[in-house]
Amino acid sequence: MNTVNDDRSRSSRRLATRYFEMWNTGDASAAEEILSPDWVDHAHPEVAGPQGVREAVERIRGARPDLRFRIDAVLGEGDLVAVVGNAGRGQDADGTPLVWLIRVEDGLLAEMWTYHGTGG
């Protein structure tokens, strides 16, 4: 068992979880701790870097305070993590099934791609 790789994988998965916690709580104060200065969300390229995410969380949570991301699984090793879940309204977030693929670089989330499920 390689403890360094196991720790790095757990750390990458924890970073991804913290990203969605920011959106669910509306508290984006961790953005600088978990996001690369060059962060890009390919589904929303207009939201760049930690400051862009902080502003987006504030703006979107203000308009849709019941928006929730439900995480069903976080999978991956090291520099690539897949988050499987839903985005919707209310506590259960039974909305659109989604998969987010997140690349980690130097211990920070660097970029993300979003894939929409078919729901069937």
N, C-alpha and C positions, 0 to 999 in steps of 0.2 A: 504494500500500500504506500503510495507516495503522498505524504502528509502535506507537502507544499502545494501540489496540484489540487488535492482535496480542499485545502483551505482557500485556494484561489477560486475554485468552482463555487464553494459556499459563499464566498465574498461577492462574486459576480451575481449569483442568484439573489443575495440580500440587497445589492444595489438596485437590481431590477424591481424587487418588491418595494423598496423605499420610493422609487420613482412613482409607482402607482398609488402609494400611500399619500404622497403629496397631493395628487389629484383628488383622492377621496376625502381628505381632511381639509383641503384648501390652504394648508400650511406648506408653502414652497420654500421655507427657509433653508432646507437641506440641498437646494439646487446646486450651489457652488461646491458642496462636499461630494456630490455623486455624479455630476455631469462635467464632461470635458468642456473647456472653453470653446471648442469647435463643434459642440453637440449639434446634430441635425436629425430631425424627424422627417424622413422622406415622404411621409403622408402629409406633413405640414411644414414644408421647407421655409415658410415665412417665420416659423418659431425657431430661432437659432440661439445657441448658447444658453447658459444658465439664466441670464437676465430675461431672455425671450420666453423661457419656460415659466419663470416667476410671473411675468406679466400675463401670459396666457392662462395660467392657473387662476389668477385673480379675476381676469376678465370673464373667462368661461364659467367659473364657479359662481360669479356674480349673476350671470345670465341664467345658469342652470344649476342651482344649488343642490338639486337631487341627483345629479349625474354621479354615477358610481361605476367603478371598474371592479369586476369580480375576477379574482385570480383562481383558476382551478388547478394549475400546475406551472411550475417553473423548472425547465429542463435545460441541461447544457453543461458544458465543461469549459472552464477557463475563459477564453475571449469571445465566446458565442453562447448566448442564452436565448431560449425560446420561452415566451410566456403565453400560456393558453388561458383564455377566459372570455369574459363578456363585457360589453359596455352598455349601460342602460340607465334607467331611472329607478330610484328607490333602493331600499336596503339589499334586495336580492340581485339587482342588476341583471335581470333576465332579459337581456336585449340582444344585440347583434353578437354572434359568436366571432371571436377574433383570435388571431395569433400574432404576437409581436416578436420579431426577431431583433435582438439587440446585440450590437458589437461592443465589447469592452476593450479599452486601451489604457494601459498604464494605471489600472485600478479605478478608472472612471468610465461611465457610460459614454460612448462616442457617437453612435448612430443607431437609428431604429427604423425598421420597415414594418408595415402593418398589412396583414392579410385577412380579408373578410371570409368568414365561413359561409357555407351555403344554408346552414340551419336545417338541413334535411339529411 
